[in-house]
């Protein structure tokens, strides 16, 4: 293994002035790559080469930092998939309107082996009640606007939606001692 002095291992870029007698031609750029290795090329060619390398590095860095188009599209798809918003969701089915796609349960109660949930869709700004784990149980959704919906336990384990934009909602069931979720 050849050990090169530190000053020879440094890579430098020097324009040749043309009068140096070092065997280089005028108008060329000399790139010192290390011990006894140099490259000579026209200045404009070298400028383009280093410019292209710098541009590709910036492009790769931008791609690594930018959120993927699919992540942005997914959020937009959820919004456009819902067919109602706030007041227009009142009395609608959360499944058929697409509001159930991004729903979460801000409150859940467990009663006699059943799970009572207050469901909320931020995309639709609407809430509904859902019950599971039992037979044909009743669940209701209530809004501070006075709206109230009950499920048909034979067909659904969830209620229609109430507008929740600027309002509060809570879900209740007849299981146990008429238990309700906290308001949201």
Secondary structure, DSSP 8 states (H G I E B T S, - for coil): -----HHHHS-EEEE--S-S-SS--TTEEEEEEETTEEEEEEHHHHHHHHHHHHHHHHHHHHHHHS--HHHHHHHHHHHHH----GGGGTT--TTTTTGGGG-EEEEEEEETTEEEEEEEETTTTEEEEEEESSSS--EEEEETTS-EEE--TTT-SB---EE-TTS-EEEEESSTTT-B----
